């Protein structure tokens, strides 16, 4: 858990720096370590090391970290005794501090040469390092660095006061991010004695010196003489700034650093128009040119377990509301504490790292508590698809050898049935008092239809443990269990729309990567200030990432709804004013069609990513007009955690396209038969590759019938697609949804988009049905907009005008609704079965 920052706060949170912290043991001292921020983006060639000054901490470099982290490896240590580092009772001499820096370069496997940047007394440490290890430095940058440190008389007198006199009030200090014994020893044994004038003369590394024009922290001559003493140094004096120039005039400082470190690689002087960090546009990623100005070409992925998102949110914004569930609120401190308690409860039930815990819960706070609590104890969360019935769930429990299931007391009948076939422990939660009786009855009806609800009165005490009682007296601190980013975090079952459901194995690294990749796709997100409306199921991969993991990574509020009910959703939008609303096309369609919808104040919504199914253009444009926000179509698979593509929020959005690959993601089109790479404009199978792609399927078994598979790191998606010259991808069809009309291939979306042009069409699904020996016939199932009249002939005439003859539907059938999965995906296989 982070220590409190003194005298400063993070002003521009783009990344949670604590996620990138690693511990480096202090050489020669047992059980003592330095805390080091190590942000290593994809493809970074240079390494920049920033060293803070006396009584400072790594966060004093916040603006520099945010500026350079997408193009360079950025390493920022807390000096021993400062910030998050341990504070041993050593002497804090200059040799100790230089040796710490050398230890970091060895432990973190630095390249042969790197760029070293120091501020104030951190610059003094850098000077000593440059003299001792000149062969390691590519460039040296000194900011507000003095050649010596003449201390005022008051400081000298304060150093004589016994340390014990400071201790009672030290924890109430308003500034100084170091322990009292550290500050006193460093001043007496190091800072007061250090004079660097001879060392400055010995520097042969290319050096940049940055000063603040109004810096009077020490006598002005100690800064000016440094500029004169370093041979061949480049000097930049930043106007209207004092000692903390890297905070006060951070943009000017960043420009100066960027100009200096790029100077040797450029063949001509760098203009003021070309000051931005190089984006490292990769030739094999033409889509990077279509990224918005706020979207980085790559996102540094921390090597941390997923639950660190929750712990750091609880640390930074403990009083921020984490969840709102039908008016009941939990803040981040409480949510993290309860997840810790649940982790201890699981540990008491015998759960060990790697053991499986199945969570069968709707969107309720206990779902999040069970999910993150399982991860904290090293367990693996098993999530059945939201459409799974009792028989499927039982089979998946057997497949994964689940030890514990967490579910509602209303599913006690399911739990009892499971216990007859598998030796599992059951934890029961209760929401009957948290929702209205009407909503509770609706949920029960839905669950009982799926075979999940209880069929008889049962003695719950004999079925399992009550979740609240199990957690009641458990410890509030996290369990002391080491979890690696490479460990398995979840097994998520696919819907099985084209075959048997498969368990997708996702590691902590997969889930952390996709949360950050997607979070950085949405511009103008402010850490700790957003509100997400979570109505899509959290047990579905799309809901898990966009409605739970991303909000927690952002310190945002989650407004939880157990199911999509139009009036309820609109009321929650009116009450809680969500800013981000992940959903599926059917949700946006229903909102567009709602009467008097503007009265609910949809203007708070500023960004939505639509997933799970193609987003019709008419739906997108209507929703954006209602909300004045941006709704873009995204694409993904459970096997990719799940997001891989999305249309840019800023810039060009191409009609009918799923957009471009998100940061750190590669994609290509290959020939369906030969597997050879295809050029721009040719139709083939879509392949994706990136840190979010799964480790594999549970059990490792695949068959030739599987549409999605993993080969050499590439995920074969089973989707037929095409890429244009700008790197935008368009999904044509699932392989198995393609309609073979004689010798022609018909792609359902081509027909559906034409039918959606009729404003009286609310929903449509096109499938291929048996055609009596001549291949398949095209059939359209249409849901008319309420209160309107539609004739088959007018739709057929529209299709004849816009489509080739073989693609015109052979039949149009009107329906009141289409069969859908729990997340709103049209179940085409059911329509095909009915049509045949």
PyMOL commands that set and color helices and strands:
alter all, ss='L'
color gray80, all
select helices_A, chain A and resi 17-20+58-68+94-107+121-132+134-136+153-158+163-170+180-191+197-202+221-229+245-248+250-263+272-274+286-290+308-316+332-348+365-376+390-400+409-421+437-449+460-463+467-471+508-519+541-553+566-576+585-593+597-600+602-604+617-627+638-640+698-700+735-737+748-756+792-802+805-807+828-835
alter helices_A, ss='H'
color red, helices_A
select strands_A, chain A and resi 21-25+33-39+47-51+73-77+114-119+137-143+207-212+234-238+321-325+328-331+356-360+380-383+404-408+425-429+465-466+488-493+503-507+531-534+557-560+583-584+607-611+630-637+642-646+660-661+665-670+684-690+696-697+709-711+714-723+729-734+739-741+744-746+761-770+776-784+811-814
alter strands_A, ss='S'
color yellow, strands_A
deselect
rebuild
show_as cartoon
